Amino acid sequence: MKFEKLIRLSPYIFVAGGIVDLVKQLLWLLPFWLRYRDQLFTDSDYDYYAAKFTLDFADRLLDVFLYPIAWIGTAIIITLLLSIYDERTRGLEAAAK
């Protein structure tokens, strides 16, 4: 196969992408945390901007977990597909002998 090395390398590429995405998501969360960490759950939460900030912060916090997990999940699926392919190929080669 022409692109077999790249295909076999792809799970590692997705794991690296997940690590890079985790760092990116943490950096996007940092301004929220540094500027408003004392204002998250105060009495002013009922103000429009404080409530919007709380929702934006929660959204960023979920992104920190969801996007890297999606990258890692993709790497797991690719690894499983490659192992299924290898098993079927070995079975066909053994049947041909």
C-alpha positions as CSV (number, residue, x, y, z in Angstrom):
1,M,0.0,0.0,0.0
2,K,1.3,3.4,-0.9
3,F,0.2,5.3,2.2
4,E,0.4,2.5,4.7
5,K,3.1,4.2,6.8
6,L,1.1,7.4,7.1
7,I,-2.1,5.5,7.9
8,R,-0.2,3.5,10.7
9,L,1.2,6.8,12.0
10,S,-2.2,8.5,12.1
11,P,-3.2,7.4,15.7
12,Y,0.0,9.1,17.0
13,I,-0.8,12.2,14.9
14,F,-4.3,12.4,16.5
15,V,-2.9,11.9,20.0
16,A,-0.4,14.8,19.3
17,G,-3.3,16.8,18.0
18,G,-5.2,16.1,21.2
19,I,-2.3,17.3,23.3
20,V,-1.9,20.5,21.3
21,D,-5.6,21.1,21.5
22,L,-5.6,20.6,25.3
23,V,-2.9,23.3,25.6
24,K,-4.8,25.6,23.2
25,Q,-8.0,25.1,25.2
26,L,-6.2,25.8,28.5
27,L,-4.8,29.0,27.1
28,W,-8.2,30.1,26.0
29,L,-9.5,29.4,29.5
30,L,-6.7,31.3,31.2
31,P,-8.0,34.9,30.6
32,F,-11.4,33.9,32.1
33,W,-9.8,32.4,35.1
34,L,-7.3,35.2,35.8
35,R,-9.7,38.1,35.4
36,Y,-12.9,36.8,36.9
37,R,-11.9,34.0,39.3
38,D,-13.2,36.0,42.3
39,Q,-16.4,37.0,40.6
40,L,-17.8,33.6,39.5
41,F,-20.2,32.9,42.3
42,T,-20.8,36.2,44.0
43,D,-24.1,38.1,44.6
44,S,-23.7,39.9,41.2
45,D,-24.3,36.6,39.4
46,Y,-27.8,37.7,38.6
47,D,-26.5,40.6,36.5
48,Y,-26.6,39.9,32.8
49,Y,-22.9,40.2,32.2
50,A,-21.9,38.1,35.2
51,A,-24.4,35.4,34.1
52,K,-23.1,35.6,30.5
53,F,-19.5,35.3,31.8
54,T,-20.4,32.3,33.9
55,L,-21.9,30.6,30.8
56,D,-18.9,31.5,28.7
57,F,-16.6,30.2,31.4
58,A,-18.5,26.9,31.6
59,D,-18.4,26.6,27.9
60,R,-14.7,27.0,27.8
61,L,-14.3,24.6,30.7
62,L,-16.3,21.9,28.8
63,D,-14.2,22.6,25.7
64,V,-11.0,21.8,27.7
65,F,-12.3,18.3,28.1
66,L,-14.4,17.6,25.1
67,Y,-12.2,18.5,22.2
68,P,-9.0,16.6,23.4
69,I,-11.2,13.6,24.2
70,A,-12.5,13.7,20.7
71,W,-9.0,13.6,19.3
72,I,-8.0,10.7,21.5
73,G,-11.3,8.9,20.7
74,T,-10.5,9.2,17.0
75,A,-7.0,7.8,17.6
76,I,-8.6,4.8,19.5
77,I,-11.0,4.1,16.6
78,I,-8.3,4.3,14.0
79,T,-6.2,1.9,16.1
80,L,-9.1,-0.5,16.4
81,L,-9.7,-0.4,12.7
82,L,-6.1,-1.0,11.9
83,S,-6.0,-4.0,14.3
84,I,-9.2,-5.4,12.6
85,Y,-7.6,-4.9,9.2
86,D,-4.4,-6.7,10.3
87,E,-6.4,-9.7,11.7
88,R,-8.4,-10.0,8.5
89,T,-5.2,-9.8,6.4
90,R,-3.5,-12.4,8.5
91,G,-6.6,-14.7,8.2
92,L,-6.7,-14.3,4.4
93,E,-2.9,-15.0,4.2
94,A,-3.2,-18.1,6.3
95,A,-6.2,-19.3,4.3
96,A,-4.2,-18.8,1.0
97,K,-1.3,-21.0,2.2
